[in-house]
Amino acid sequence: MKLTCVIELLPFAYATQEYKSPLGNAIDSPKEWNTYWHNSISDSGLGNLKASREGSFFVDIEELTTENLVVILQKELEDIELDEYEDQIVKMSGGLVISEGEVCYLEPMCCGDLDSLNEWETIASSEDNIWQQLWIGHPWVYYRRESGRVMFSDYIEHTGEAPVDLVSKFTISEAELVSQLESIKITVSVFYEKIEKVLHSLAIPNASEIAKLLVRIK
């Protein structure tokens, strides 16, 4: 299984002309939604990008070029009053995708952002044999450490203690998960540096601090 750090590019944010959205949802009509998304982002010069899966609006942060980031960061900051940026900038929408080949097992949900990576880093130190909530947006999932593996539930919206009827949707080796999370930390640090460099090139004041707020660097 592979972990990938992604950000979300909403089609309506980048389209410069009007496209009719497909009928049905992205699960039932993934190819149609992928075409709609790709046409929309292509209007803003992002046509080189590929979604993490058909029907998704997520892209791998490692695939983003400097030119892509110029467009994306200008969009992220277009409504921000830069002299009061601290209270206006939020983390970029996205998070982690777990996939194997063409199969996507888990991806960020509504309101998920790059700050959710902090949640993932607590897995290895969590208590064994107990279902724990993992915030990835809503709906979220639960995970459980057991015998050197980490089990993940299906998406669920449930607050409080974990439901007693939770079952594992998929599992991953804990050692593999920890190793890949370490690699993700490096990937995110490189992403931060790329964002910082682009913001400097755009003559954005407080570029370093803004980059930290957009990503998840503390």
Backbone bond lengths (Angstrom), bond angles and torsions (degrees), N, CA, C in turn:
res aa  C-N    CA-C-N  psi(-1)  N-CA   C-N-CA  omega(-1)  CA-C   N-CA-C  phi
1 M - - - 1.460 - - 1.526 110.12 -
2 K 1.312 115.16 150.85 1.460 120.74 -175.92 1.521 110.43 -123.29
3 L 1.334 116.10 135.72 1.459 122.28 172.88 1.522 108.62 -100.11
4 T 1.310 115.95 133.50 1.456 122.28 179.90 1.517 108.89 -131.75
5 C 1.327 116.69 134.28 1.463 120.94 175.37 1.525 108.54 -90.36
6 V 1.324 116.17 127.82 1.463 120.95 -174.51 1.524 111.08 -129.14
7 I 1.327 115.19 158.59 1.460 121.28 166.81 1.521 107.68 -122.41
8 E 1.320 115.44 159.19 1.459 121.04 -176.51 1.523 110.34 -99.79
9 L 1.321 116.19 131.37 1.461 122.56 175.18 1.522 107.61 -116.27
10 L 1.323 116.59 103.72 1.457 120.63 -178.01 1.524 110.20 -74.89
11 P 1.317 118.21 133.05 1.470 120.47 -174.41 1.518 113.89 -60.43
12 F 1.332 117.45 -41.71 1.469 119.20 -176.61 1.523 112.35 -67.83
13 A 1.329 117.57 -19.77 1.464 120.76 179.74 1.521 111.83 -74.61
14 Y 1.331 116.87 -23.33 1.464 120.36 -173.53 1.522 113.77 -115.91
15 A 1.320 117.91 -11.47 1.463 120.49 178.55 1.526 109.88 -72.12
16 T 1.320 116.70 137.43 1.461 121.08 176.07 1.520 111.44 -107.61
17 Q 1.318 115.93 -4.12 1.455 121.46 172.94 1.521 107.74 -132.67
18 E 1.313 116.05 166.90 1.459 119.53 -174.54 1.518 111.10 -89.01
19 Y 1.324 115.77 127.01 1.461 121.97 175.47 1.526 108.49 -117.23
20 K 1.308 115.78 140.69 1.455 120.10 177.21 1.523 108.63 -78.88
21 S 1.323 115.78 123.80 1.465 118.91 -179.79 1.521 110.10 -71.53
22 P 1.319 117.65 147.55 1.470 121.34 -177.87 1.528 112.32 -63.70
23 L 1.322 114.93 155.31 1.454 120.11 172.93 1.526 109.05 -74.50
24 G 1.305 116.89 150.99 1.455 120.00 179.00 1.519 111.71 78.79
25 N 1.326 115.60 -175.86 1.463 120.31 -178.69 1.525 111.33 -101.60
26 A 1.317 114.85 173.70 1.468 120.20 -175.04 1.519 112.80 -70.37
27 I 1.323 117.53 -20.39 1.465 120.18 177.62 1.522 110.32 -74.30
28 D 1.341 116.00 -41.34 1.464 120.36 -178.57 1.525 112.67 -79.82
29 S 1.337 116.67 -29.53 1.472 120.53 -176.10 1.525 110.66 -131.23
30 P 1.334 118.50 61.14 1.472 120.44 -174.27 1.520 113.88 -63.47
31 K 1.328 118.52 -40.52 1.464 120.55 -178.16 1.525 110.85 -64.81
32 E 1.336 116.41 -42.52 1.460 120.44 -179.82 1.527 111.04 -64.23
33 W 1.336 115.90 -42.89 1.463 119.42 178.64 1.520 111.41 -68.38
34 N 1.317 117.60 -34.20 1.459 120.04 177.93 1.527 110.77 -65.62
35 T 1.335 116.29 -41.20 1.467 120.31 177.66 1.522 110.64 -63.21
36 Y 1.322 116.34 -44.68 1.468 121.73 178.35 1.528 110.47 -59.19
37 W 1.318 116.40 -46.79 1.469 121.10 -179.88 1.521 111.19 -63.69
38 H 1.330 116.45 -46.41 1.462 119.84 -176.19 1.524 111.35 -66.37
39 N 1.325 117.56 -40.41 1.465 120.36 176.50 1.523 110.52 -60.89
40 S 1.323 116.20 -41.43 1.465 121.29 -177.58 1.521 112.23 -65.02
41 I 1.330 117.35 -49.45 1.464 118.91 -177.93 1.525 111.53 -72.78
42 S 1.332 116.78 -24.39 1.468 120.03 178.57 1.520 110.94 -65.14
43 D 1.333 117.23 -28.06 1.465 120.76 177.56 1.522 111.51 -57.43
44 S 1.329 116.60 -30.03 1.467 121.26 -178.17 1.520 112.65 -102.47
45 G 1.325 116.47 16.30 1.460 119.97 175.85 1.510 114.97 83.21
46 L 1.343 117.06 21.59 1.464 120.48 -178.93 1.523 112.16 -108.13
47 G 1.315 116.23 22.76 1.459 121.05 -174.83 1.513 115.04 -66.68
48 N 1.327 117.66 -13.12 1.474 120.01 178.14 1.524 112.65 -76.55
49 L 1.323 116.91 -11.56 1.459 120.44 -173.68 1.525 112.20 -85.88
50 K 1.324 114.52 149.62 1.457 122.38 179.11 1.523 108.71 -122.92
51 A 1.320 116.38 136.04 1.460 120.57 178.94 1.522 110.54 -68.63
52 S 1.322 115.91 155.00 1.466 120.69 -179.63 1.524 111.63 -63.29
53 R 1.309 117.04 -24.92 1.470 123.51 171.08 1.521 106.84 -157.90
54 E 1.313 118.00 159.24 1.459 120.65 177.66 1.526 109.84 -63.67
55 G 1.323 115.77 132.39 1.453 120.95 -178.45 1.508 113.71 95.08
56 S 1.328 116.84 -10.03 1.460 122.04 179.87 1.524 110.11 -94.76
57 F 1.329 115.93 156.92 1.464 121.99 174.41 1.530 111.28 -106.72
58 F 1.333 117.05 10.90 1.462 121.50 -177.16 1.523 111.67 -93.32
59 V 1.343 115.60 142.70 1.460 121.02 175.77 1.528 109.36 -129.02
60 D 1.306 115.61 145.75 1.464 123.66 178.34 1.528 109.05 -65.75
61 I 1.328 117.70 126.20 1.463 119.60 -177.95 1.525 112.08 -64.37
62 E 1.326 117.88 -23.59 1.460 120.10 179.10 1.527 111.93 -73.07
63 E 1.328 117.33 -15.99 1.462 121.13 -179.59 1.525 112.61 -88.24
64 L 1.324 117.62 -7.44 1.460 121.20 -175.26 1.525 111.21 -80.24
65 T 1.322 115.91 123.62 1.461 121.47 177.58 1.526 110.06 -84.76
66 T 1.319 115.91 169.99 1.463 120.08 175.22 1.519 110.46 -58.21
67 E 1.331 116.71 -41.84 1.461 120.95 179.80 1.527 110.76 -62.73
68 N 1.331 116.63 -41.18 1.467 120.27 176.56 1.524 110.78 -60.20
69 L 1.319 116.10 -44.75 1.463 120.53 -176.40 1.522 112.28 -66.78
70 V 1.308 117.54 -32.73 1.468 119.96 175.24 1.527 109.44 -57.84
71 V 1.329 116.25 -48.65 1.469 121.35 -179.77 1.528 110.83 -63.87
72 I 1.318 116.49 -47.62 1.466 121.44 -175.54 1.525 111.31 -65.66
73 L 1.319 117.25 -43.27 1.463 120.09 -178.20 1.522 111.74 -70.29
74 Q 1.309 117.30 -35.84 1.461 119.16 175.18 1.524 110.46 -62.29
75 K 1.322 116.52 -38.46 1.467 120.38 176.93 1.531 110.96 -67.97
76 E 1.326 116.97 -42.92 1.465 120.82 -179.60 1.530 111.80 -61.02
77 L 1.322 116.24 -32.76 1.467 120.50 -172.39 1.520 114.05 -104.11
78 E 1.328 118.00 2.30 1.464 119.27 -170.55 1.533 113.35 -64.20
79 D 1.311 118.35 -27.80 1.468 120.48 -179.66 1.530 112.60 -105.99
80 I 1.320 116.11 11.31 1.467 120.66 -177.65 1.527 110.78 -91.96
81 E 1.336 116.32 131.32 1.457 120.83 171.02 1.529 106.63 -84.23
82 L 1.312 115.74 105.81 1.460 120.28 -168.90 1.524 114.07 -64.99
83 D 1.326 117.71 -19.88 1.463 118.61 177.14 1.529 111.60 -80.45
84 E 1.344 116.76 -6.51 1.463 121.65 176.62 1.527 109.72 -133.09
85 Y 1.313 116.18 38.40 1.462 121.18 -170.92 1.523 114.42 -65.83
86 E 1.338 117.42 -28.85 1.471 120.08 -172.73 1.521 113.01 -57.48
87 D 1.331 117.06 -36.40 1.462 120.99 -176.06 1.522 112.90 -95.19
88 Q 1.321 117.37 2.60 1.459 119.51 -174.90 1.524 113.93 -116.40
89 I 1.307 117.02 -28.23 1.466 120.12 -176.11 1.525 110.23 -84.45
90 V 1.313 115.15 132.55 1.467 121.02 176.49 1.522 108.65 -117.23
91 K 1.333 115.84 163.28 1.464 120.15 177.62 1.528 110.32 -59.47
92 M 1.316 116.42 148.37 1.453 121.28 177.59 1.527 109.61 -65.16
93 S 1.323 116.00 139.52 1.465 120.62 179.04 1.519 109.85 -65.23
94 G 1.329 116.10 137.79 1.460 119.82 -179.98 1.511 111.06 152.29
95 G 1.327 115.47 -148.66 1.455 120.87 -177.62 1.513 110.61 147.30
96 L 1.319 116.65 -142.34 1.463 121.43 -177.22 1.521 111.78 -112.36
97 V 1.323 114.39 141.99 1.459 122.80 172.70 1.525 107.52 -111.98
98 I 1.325 116.68 136.15 1.462 121.36 170.92 1.519 107.61 -112.44
99 S 1.321 116.26 122.64 1.465 120.21 -176.99 1.523 110.01 -142.10
100 E 1.308 114.26 165.37 1.458 121.61 174.65 1.518 106.85 -146.00
101 G 1.331 115.60 109.62 1.455 119.01 -174.08 1.517 109.94 63.85
102 E 1.327 116.83 -126.76 1.459 121.70 179.80 1.527 112.57 -89.93
103 V 1.320 117.11 -1.33 1.465 120.93 -176.05 1.528 110.35 -94.00
104 C 1.329 116.44 123.11 1.465 121.69 175.89 1.524 108.23 -99.29
105 Y 1.322 116.67 117.66 1.459 121.35 -178.73 1.524 112.86 -90.00
106 L 1.324 116.58 -32.40 1.460 120.03 -175.87 1.518 108.66 -155.89
107 E 1.331 116.26 140.12 1.460 121.23 175.99 1.525 108.81 -148.70
108 P 1.331 118.02 164.28 1.460 119.97 -179.89 1.529 111.12 -61.00
109 M 1.313 114.80 150.32 1.457 121.19 178.71 1.530 110.13 -111.59
110 C 1.321 116.39 -172.91 1.460 122.31 -176.90 1.529 110.78 -55.34
111 C 1.314 116.39 132.22 1.471 124.32 179.26 1.528 113.13 74.70
112 G 1.329 118.42 3.00 1.458 120.00 175.27 1.518 110.51 -71.54
113 D 1.327 116.93 142.10 1.461 120.17 178.79 1.527 109.79 -142.77
114 L 1.321 116.03 180.00 1.461 119.65 -175.35 1.525 113.26 -66.31
115 D 1.322 117.22 -15.38 1.460 119.64 176.61 1.523 111.60 -67.93
116 S 1.335 116.72 -19.01 1.466 120.49 179.57 1.528 112.12 -65.76
117 L 1.330 117.47 -15.09 1.466 119.71 177.78 1.522 111.16 -60.79
118 N 1.330 116.60 -28.24 1.466 119.50 176.43 1.526 111.20 -61.60
119 E 1.325 116.25 -35.49 1.467 120.85 179.12 1.527 110.64 -62.65
120 W 1.328 115.95 -43.32 1.459 120.10 -178.35 1.521 111.73 -61.27
121 E 1.317 116.69 -34.45 1.457 120.36 -176.00 1.524 112.98 -71.66
122 T 1.333 117.15 -12.58 1.465 119.80 178.56 1.529 112.14 -87.88
123 I 1.324 117.88 -8.87 1.465 120.58 -174.72 1.528 111.78 -59.81
124 A 1.339 116.27 -48.41 1.471 120.13 -173.86 1.523 113.06 -63.29
125 S 1.326 117.96 -24.35 1.466 120.86 -178.26 1.528 112.42 -101.69
126 S 1.319 116.91 4.97 1.466 120.03 -178.51 1.531 110.67 -79.11
127 E 1.316 115.76 165.65 1.466 121.59 -177.48 1.524 111.12 -69.65
128 D 1.321 116.31 143.06 1.465 121.34 178.79 1.527 111.50 -71.76
129 N 1.342 114.23 154.70 1.470 122.85 168.04 1.526 114.62 59.41
130 I 1.321 116.46 27.20 1.465 121.26 177.27 1.527 108.38 -134.47
131 W 1.319 116.46 131.90 1.461 119.78 175.81 1.526 109.78 -69.87
132 Q 1.338 115.62 129.03 1.462 122.27 -179.43 1.529 108.97 -123.98
133 Q 1.324 115.15 143.50 1.465 119.24 179.00 1.524 110.73 -73.97
134 L 1.327 116.19 138.55 1.464 122.37 174.10 1.519 107.74 -120.57
135 W 1.329 116.51 112.56 1.460 120.58 -177.53 1.525 109.80 -78.57
136 I 1.317 116.15 117.28 1.468 122.39 176.66 1.523 109.69 -128.26
137 G 1.354 116.33 18.66 1.451 122.37 -167.51 1.524 107.15 104.96
138 H 1.324 116.41 -170.75 1.466 117.59 178.06 1.531 110.62 -126.63
139 P 1.352 114.94 135.64 1.464 127.95 0.79 1.536 111.64 -68.41
140 W 1.321 115.62 158.69 1.461 121.81 -179.26 1.527 109.57 -110.44
141 V 1.326 116.42 -170.28 1.468 120.59 178.22 1.522 109.16 -131.57
142 Y 1.324 115.21 169.58 1.456 122.21 171.13 1.528 108.34 -117.46
143 Y 1.329 115.73 150.65 1.466 120.43 176.89 1.525 109.30 -128.66
144 R 1.338 115.17 161.35 1.464 121.12 -179.19 1.521 109.18 -147.59
145 R 1.332 116.70 125.01 1.462 122.22 176.41 1.522 109.21 -87.52
146 E 1.329 115.48 129.89 1.460 118.74 -178.77 1.524 110.43 -160.07
147 S 1.330 116.66 122.97 1.471 123.22 174.05 1.530 112.82 53.15
148 G 1.335 115.94 44.35 1.459 120.10 175.66 1.513 115.29 79.57
149 R 1.323 116.99 7.76 1.456 120.68 177.84 1.528 109.38 -127.86
150 V 1.322 115.19 159.64 1.463 120.77 176.32 1.520 107.73 -118.50
151 M 1.321 115.83 122.35 1.458 121.80 178.35 1.525 109.52 -96.47
152 F 1.322 116.18 143.43 1.459 121.45 177.03 1.522 109.50 -122.25
153 S 1.329 115.57 139.01 1.459 120.58 177.00 1.529 109.92 -83.67
154 D 1.317 115.63 176.01 1.458 120.85 170.13 1.529 108.12 -74.13
155 Y 1.333 117.25 170.98 1.463 121.44 177.39 1.530 109.95 -63.45
156 I 1.329 115.38 142.23 1.457 119.87 -177.80 1.522 109.21 -155.86
157 E 1.329 117.05 146.90 1.467 121.59 171.79 1.518 106.67 -114.27
158 H 1.321 114.65 99.17 1.461 120.89 -177.23 1.518 107.52 -150.35
159 T 1.315 116.83 125.87 1.459 120.48 179.01 1.524 109.93 -101.21
160 G 1.320 115.57 161.61 1.453 120.01 -178.86 1.518 111.38 86.41
161 E 1.320 116.13 -155.36 1.458 120.58 -179.25 1.525 110.75 -64.60
162 A 1.332 115.05 152.41 1.464 120.02 -178.70 1.528 110.51 -62.03
163 P 1.322 117.78 141.37 1.466 120.56 176.29 1.528 110.56 -58.13
164 V 1.312 117.07 146.03 1.464 120.98 -176.86 1.525 111.97 -73.24
165 D 1.331 116.97 -17.96 1.465 119.94 -175.88 1.527 113.25 -99.40
166 L 1.333 117.57 18.23 1.464 120.17 179.19 1.524 110.69 -63.47
167 V 1.322 115.70 140.27 1.465 121.04 174.89 1.524 108.49 -128.85
168 S 1.309 115.70 159.35 1.462 121.25 -179.15 1.526 110.71 -79.06
169 K 1.324 115.65 128.66 1.465 121.36 174.33 1.521 110.27 -86.22
170 F 1.346 116.49 -39.05 1.462 122.20 176.63 1.516 108.56 -159.20
171 T 1.328 116.77 162.44 1.462 121.60 178.57 1.524 109.74 -131.99
172 I 1.327 114.72 158.23 1.457 121.42 176.83 1.526 107.89 -142.26
173 S 1.309 116.83 146.49 1.459 121.19 175.92 1.527 109.70 -58.69
174 E 1.335 117.10 132.46 1.460 119.92 179.70 1.525 111.06 -62.47
175 A 1.319 117.22 -39.60 1.466 120.37 179.16 1.524 110.67 -62.28
176 E 1.324 116.18 -41.72 1.466 120.26 178.61 1.520 110.59 -65.95
177 L 1.329 116.79 -41.97 1.459 120.68 179.33 1.521 111.10 -61.40
178 V 1.325 116.87 -47.44 1.467 121.24 -179.61 1.526 110.55 -61.95
179 S 1.330 116.90 -42.72 1.460 121.16 179.57 1.525 111.19 -61.61
180 Q 1.328 115.88 -44.95 1.463 118.89 -178.90 1.526 111.82 -69.75
181 L 1.322 117.28 -33.47 1.461 119.70 176.58 1.525 111.22 -65.28
182 E 1.335 117.34 -35.13 1.463 120.29 175.32 1.525 110.40 -63.98
183 S 1.321 116.65 -40.12 1.469 120.76 177.41 1.523 110.71 -65.72
184 I 1.334 116.42 -38.39 1.462 120.86 178.68 1.527 110.55 -62.05
185 K 1.335 117.38 -39.13 1.463 120.67 178.89 1.524 110.84 -59.43
186 I 1.320 116.43 -40.66 1.464 120.66 177.69 1.525 109.96 -66.40
187 T 1.327 116.17 -43.77 1.464 121.11 179.19 1.523 111.18 -58.66
188 V 1.329 116.55 -43.33 1.460 120.80 -179.14 1.527 110.88 -67.91
189 S 1.323 117.52 -36.82 1.467 120.76 177.29 1.524 111.10 -63.35
190 V 1.327 116.15 -41.72 1.467 120.64 176.68 1.527 109.95 -64.42
191 F 1.328 116.52 -40.32 1.465 121.73 178.44 1.525 110.39 -61.35
192 Y 1.319 116.69 -43.86 1.463 121.05 176.35 1.522 110.90 -57.30
193 E 1.321 116.98 -45.84 1.461 120.90 -178.74 1.526 111.31 -63.26
194 K 1.332 116.86 -38.21 1.465 120.43 177.64 1.527 110.65 -65.29
195 I 1.336 116.26 -42.42 1.461 120.45 178.68 1.524 110.66 -63.90
196 E 1.322 116.30 -45.04 1.462 120.85 179.09 1.526 110.54 -58.07
197 K 1.319 116.79 -44.31 1.462 121.30 -179.51 1.524 111.18 -63.35
198 V 1.333 116.83 -42.86 1.467 120.28 179.64 1.525 110.47 -65.47
199 L 1.322 117.59 -42.27 1.461 120.40 179.08 1.524 111.06 -61.91
200 H 1.325 117.07 -39.78 1.468 120.11 175.68 1.529 110.15 -62.33
201 S 1.327 116.82 -41.56 1.468 120.20 -179.14 1.522 111.95 -65.30
202 L 1.339 116.23 -26.39 1.465 121.25 178.27 1.528 111.81 -89.05
203 A 1.331 115.78 5.02 1.469 122.19 -179.95 1.526 111.98 59.36
204 I 1.338 115.81 36.62 1.461 120.96 176.96 1.526 108.67 -82.38
205 P 1.328 118.75 123.16 1.469 119.54 178.50 1.524 111.13 -66.72
206 N 1.324 115.67 153.15 1.472 121.85 179.99 1.527 111.75 57.24
207 A 1.330 115.45 39.56 1.465 120.80 -174.65 1.525 112.63 -57.28
208 S 1.315 117.47 -43.03 1.464 120.50 -176.95 1.519 111.68 -64.66
209 E 1.326 116.69 -44.16 1.463 120.22 -179.22 1.521 111.21 -68.70
210 I 1.312 117.05 -38.22 1.462 120.53 178.30 1.520 110.26 -65.27
211 A 1.334 116.41 -41.03 1.466 120.14 178.00 1.524 110.68 -60.68
212 K 1.331 116.86 -40.67 1.469 120.37 178.51 1.523 111.32 -62.91
213 L 1.321 116.48 -40.10 1.460 120.22 -179.77 1.521 111.64 -68.78
214 L 1.313 117.11 -35.54 1.464 120.92 -178.63 1.523 112.30 -72.07
215 V 1.311 116.30 -34.16 1.464 119.73 -176.04 1.524 107.86 -96.07
216 R 1.291 119.31 -108.67 1.468 121.23 176.98 1.509 109.62 -166.89
217 I 1.342 115.07 21.04 1.457 120.42 178.88 1.521 108.73 -76.94
218 K 1.327 116.91 131.49 1.463 120.70 -179.22 1.513 110.66 -104.23
